[in-house]
Amino acid sequence: MAVSAAQVKELREKTGAGMMDCKKALEESGGDFEKAVELLRKKGASVAAKRAERTANEGIILTSIFNNGKSAAIVEINCETDFVAKSDEFINFANFVMDVVVNNKPQDVSTLLQMSLDGKKVTDELNTIIGKIGEKIEVSRFAVDSSNNGEIVDYVHHGSKLGVLIEAGNVPTEKAEAFKPILKDIAMQVAAMRPITIYREDIDKFIIEKEVEIYKELARKEGKPEPILEKIALGKLNKFYEENCLFEQAFVKDNTKKISALIDEFNKANSTNIKLIKFRRFHLSDEKK
């Protein structure tokens, strides 16, 4: 059957698909608009299946602070090229996914993909954008955090390829605004210096044992006496903690201070007992490398 330009235009506006794809879908569906939409979605699913083995290491990291700073979410959406990552269609889809995460707080990605918001299902929207763009696109990971008696702030580095959430506990409501700039600086510290944990006590014992053995072996090869190898290793371990534990790192904005000093100074000046609780650092495709 003949398909009018008005029908093609309407379908394109609804789905965002290409003009020829819309025309073909309307012809195959006999002019049935809803069937045409379904055909375009199936085309997206087909493209997704064909692209499944390809690598999607580009994309963006999004963060969202809500519930008056008591809750936060971070999401990573991937695609194949930086060009697509900067496109309006991709960014709109990523924002839609973030909205679903914030509103529904799913347990995992597979659950998220089956959720809907404002009548739109994540899987359907994903297949639609894949069909339109023709690249592999995936929702890789997300996290949602909430604080009972603290504050959460976010930081997204320029280009949206690196994002951080950091939570502090024991933050009195009346001190929250004054403490936020400090917590923001610490979030930037996490982005720049890539700590493993906040405190040395939180580092996996296996990592520590491995480091000690490496330090001992290096000292041994340098001809150091066996009785002092342990002492040498422990000395180097302190340096390891200073480089990898957020609380012990030198502050990037003032390397005469440690992060611990920022917290201690604020607590002393404000008679508070604020503590760093947790951070999340999403760097684009970290888990795929």
C-alpha positions as CSV (number, residue, x, y, z in Angstrom):
1,M,0.0,0.0,0.0
2,A,1.0,3.6,-0.5
3,V,2.3,5.4,2.6
4,S,1.9,9.1,3.0
5,A,4.7,11.5,3.9
6,A,2.6,12.6,6.9
7,Q,2.5,9.0,8.2
8,V,6.2,8.6,7.8
9,K,6.8,12.0,9.6
10,E,4.5,11.0,12.5
11,L,6.3,7.6,12.9
12,R,9.7,9.2,12.8
13,E,8.7,11.8,15.4
14,K,7.5,9.0,17.7
15,T,10.3,6.6,17.3
16,G,13.3,8.7,16.2
17,A,14.0,6.1,13.5
18,G,15.3,7.0,10.0
19,M,12.9,8.1,7.3
20,M,13.4,5.0,5.1
21,D,13.1,2.7,8.1
22,C,9.8,4.3,9.0
23,K,8.5,4.1,5.4
24,K,9.5,0.4,5.2
25,A,7.9,-0.4,8.6
26,L,4.6,1.3,7.6
27,E,4.6,-0.6,4.2
28,E,5.2,-3.9,5.9
29,S,2.5,-3.3,8.6
30,G,-0.1,-2.3,5.9
31,G,-0.3,1.2,7.4
32,D,-0.9,0.0,11.0
33,F,0.9,2.6,13.1
34,E,1.3,0.4,16.2
35,K,2.5,-2.6,14.2
36,A,5.0,-0.3,12.5
37,V,6.3,0.8,15.9
38,E,6.7,-2.8,16.9
39,L,8.5,-3.7,13.7
40,L,11.0,-0.9,14.4
41,R,11.6,-2.2,17.9
42,K,12.2,-5.7,16.5
43,K,14.7,-4.2,14.1
44,G,16.5,-2.6,17.1
45,A,16.5,-6.0,18.9
46,S,17.9,-7.6,15.7
47,V,20.6,-5.0,15.4
48,A,21.4,-5.5,19.1
49,A,21.8,-9.2,18.6
50,K,24.2,-8.7,15.6
51,R,26.2,-6.1,17.6
52,A,26.4,-8.2,20.8
53,E,30.0,-9.4,20.2
54,R,31.3,-5.9,19.5
55,T,33.1,-3.8,22.1
56,A,31.3,-0.9,23.7
57,N,33.9,1.0,25.6
58,E,32.7,4.6,25.0
59,G,29.7,6.2,26.7
60,I,29.0,8.4,29.7
61,I,28.8,8.3,33.5
62,L,25.8,10.0,35.1
63,T,25.2,10.9,38.7
64,S,22.1,12.1,40.6
65,I,21.7,13.5,44.1
66,F,18.2,13.4,45.5
67,N,16.3,13.1,48.8
68,N,17.9,16.4,50.0
69,G,21.4,14.9,49.7
70,K,20.5,11.7,51.6
71,S,20.4,9.6,48.4
72,A,22.4,9.3,45.2
73,A,22.7,7.2,42.1
74,I,25.5,6.6,39.6
75,V,25.0,5.0,36.2
76,E,27.3,3.9,33.3
77,I,25.8,3.6,29.8
78,N,28.2,2.4,27.0
79,C,28.3,2.7,23.3
80,E,30.9,2.0,20.6
81,T,32.0,5.5,19.6
82,D,32.6,8.8,21.3
83,F,30.6,10.4,18.5
84,V,27.5,8.5,19.6
85,A,28.2,9.2,23.3
86,K,27.9,12.9,22.6
87,S,24.7,12.6,20.6
88,D,21.4,14.0,21.9
89,E,19.7,10.6,21.4
90,F,22.2,8.7,23.5
91,I,22.3,11.4,26.3
92,N,18.5,11.4,26.4
93,F,18.4,7.6,26.7
94,A,21.0,7.8,29.5
95,N,19.0,10.4,31.4
96,F,15.8,8.2,31.0
97,V,17.7,5.2,32.5
98,M,18.8,7.4,35.4
99,D,15.2,8.5,36.0
100,V,14.2,4.8,36.1
101,V,17.0,4.0,38.6
102,V,16.1,7.0,40.8
103,N,12.4,6.2,40.8
104,N,12.5,2.4,41.0
105,K,15.8,1.6,42.7
106,P,16.2,-1.8,41.0
107,Q,18.5,-4.5,42.4
108,D,20.5,-5.2,39.3
109,V,20.8,-4.4,35.6
110,S,18.6,-7.3,34.4
111,T,15.8,-6.0,36.7
112,L,16.3,-2.5,35.5
113,L,15.9,-3.4,31.9
114,Q,12.4,-4.8,32.5
115,M,11.2,-1.7,34.4
116,S,9.1,1.1,32.9
117,L,8.6,4.8,33.5
118,D,5.8,6.9,32.0
119,G,4.7,4.0,30.0
120,K,8.2,3.4,28.5
121,K,10.0,0.2,29.1
122,V,13.8,0.4,29.3
123,T,14.4,-2.6,27.0
124,D,12.1,-1.1,24.4
125,E,13.8,2.2,24.6
126,L,17.2,0.5,24.4
127,N,16.2,-1.5,21.3
128,T,14.7,1.6,19.7
129,I,17.9,3.6,20.0
130,I,20.1,0.7,18.9
131,G,17.9,0.3,15.8
132,K,18.2,4.0,15.1
133,I,21.9,4.5,15.8
134,G,23.2,1.0,14.7
135,E,25.8,0.7,17.5
136,K,26.0,-1.7,20.4
137,I,24.6,0.2,23.4
138,E,24.3,-1.2,26.9
139,V,23.5,-0.3,30.4
140,S,26.6,-1.6,32.1
141,R,26.2,-0.9,35.8
142,F,24.6,1.4,38.3
143,A,24.5,1.9,42.1
144,V,22.1,3.6,44.5
145,D,23.2,4.8,47.9
146,S,21.3,6.2,50.9
147,S,22.6,7.8,54.1
148,N,20.6,7.8,57.3
149,N,22.6,10.5,59.2
150,G,25.0,11.9,56.7
151,E,25.5,13.5,53.3
152,I,26.3,12.3,49.8
153,V,27.8,14.4,47.1
154,D,28.8,13.6,43.5
155,Y,31.5,14.7,41.1
156,V,31.5,14.1,37.3
157,H,34.8,14.9,35.6
158,H,34.7,17.0,32.4
159,G,33.6,14.7,29.5
160,S,31.4,12.5,31.7
161,K,33.7,9.6,31.5
162,L,34.5,9.5,35.2
163,G,32.1,9.9,38.1
164,V,32.3,9.7,41.9
165,L,29.8,9.4,44.8
166,I,31.1,9.9,48.3
167,E,29.2,9.5,51.6
168,A,30.0,11.1,55.0
169,G,28.3,10.1,58.2
170,N,27.4,11.9,61.4
171,V,26.8,15.2,59.5
172,P,24.4,17.4,61.5
173,T,21.7,19.0,59.4
174,E,22.8,22.5,60.5
175,K,26.4,21.8,59.4
176,A,25.6,20.1,56.0
177,E,25.9,23.1,53.8
178,A,29.2,24.2,55.4
179,F,30.7,20.7,55.0
180,K,29.5,20.1,51.4
181,P,32.5,22.0,49.7
182,I,34.9,19.9,51.7
183,L,33.1,16.7,50.7
184,K,33.1,17.9,47.1
185,D,36.8,18.4,47.2
186,I,37.2,14.9,48.6
187,A,35.1,13.5,45.7
188,M,37.4,15.2,43.3
189,Q,40.3,13.6,45.2
190,V,38.8,10.2,44.6
191,A,38.5,10.9,40.9
192,A,42.1,12.2,40.6
193,M,44.0,9.8,42.9
194,R,42.0,6.6,42.6
195,P,42.2,5.3,46.1
196,I,41.5,1.6,46.8
197,T,39.7,2.2,50.2
198,I,39.0,5.0,52.6
199,Y,40.9,3.5,55.6
200,R,43.9,1.1,55.7
201,E,41.9,-1.4,57.8
202,D,39.5,-1.9,54.8
203,I,42.2,-3.1,52.3
204,D,41.9,-6.8,51.6
205,K,44.5,-8.8,53.7
206,F,45.5,-10.7,50.6
207,I,46.6,-7.5,48.9
208,I,48.6,-6.5,52.0
209,E,50.3,-9.9,52.2
210,K,51.1,-9.8,48.5
211,E,52.7,-6.3,48.8
212,V,54.8,-7.3,51.8
213,E,56.1,-10.3,50.0
214,I,57.0,-8.1,47.0
215,Y,58.8,-5.6,49.2
216,K,60.7,-8.4,51.0
217,E,61.8,-9.9,47.7
218,L,63.0,-6.6,46.3
219,A,65.0,-5.9,49.5
220,R,66.4,-9.4,49.4
221,K,67.6,-8.9,45.8
222,E,69.2,-5.7,46.9
223,G,71.3,-7.8,49.4
224,K,69.6,-6.6,52.5
225,P,70.0,-8.9,55.6
226,E,67.1,-11.4,56.2
227,P,66.4,-10.2,59.8
228,I,65.5,-6.6,58.6
229,L,63.4,-7.6,55.6
230,E,60.2,-7.4,57.6
231,K,61.0,-3.9,58.9
232,I,61.8,-2.7,55.4
233,A,58.6,-4.2,54.1
234,L,56.5,-2.5,56.8
235,G,58.1,0.8,56.0
236,K,57.2,0.5,52.4
237,L,53.7,-0.6,53.4
238,N,53.1,2.7,55.1
239,K,53.9,4.4,51.8
240,F,51.5,2.1,50.1
241,Y,48.7,3.1,52.5
242,E,49.5,6.8,51.9
243,E,49.1,6.3,48.2
244,N,46.1,4.0,48.2
245,C,44.0,4.9,51.3
246,L,41.9,8.0,50.8
247,F,42.1,9.1,54.4
248,E,45.9,9.0,54.3
249,Q,46.4,10.6,50.8
250,A,47.9,14.0,50.4
251,F,45.2,16.5,49.4
252,V,45.6,17.3,45.7
253,K,44.7,21.0,46.3
254,D,47.2,21.3,49.2
255,N,49.8,18.5,49.5
256,T,50.9,19.8,52.9
257,K,47.7,18.3,54.2
258,K,46.2,14.8,54.2
259,I,42.6,14.2,53.7
260,S,42.3,13.1,57.3
261,A,43.4,16.7,58.3
262,L,40.5,18.2,56.3
263,I,38.0,16.1,58.3
264,D,39.8,16.6,61.6
265,E,40.0,20.4,61.2
266,F,36.3,20.7,60.3
267,N,35.3,18.5,63.3
268,K,37.4,20.5,65.7
269,A,36.1,23.8,64.4
270,N,32.5,22.7,64.5
271,S,32.4,20.3,67.4
272,T,31.3,17.5,65.1
273,N,32.2,13.9,64.6
274,I,31.9,13.5,60.8
275,K,33.4,10.4,59.2
276,L,33.9,9.3,55.7
277,I,31.8,6.2,55.1
278,K,32.0,5.1,51.5
279,F,32.8,6.1,47.9
280,R,32.1,4.8,44.5
281,R,34.3,5.6,41.5
282,F,33.0,4.7,38.0
283,H,35.5,5.2,35.3
284,L,34.3,4.4,31.8
285,S,34.7,0.7,31.0
286,D,36.8,0.0,34.1
287,E,35.3,-3.4,34.6
288,K,35.9,-4.4,31.0
289,K,39.7,-3.8,31.1
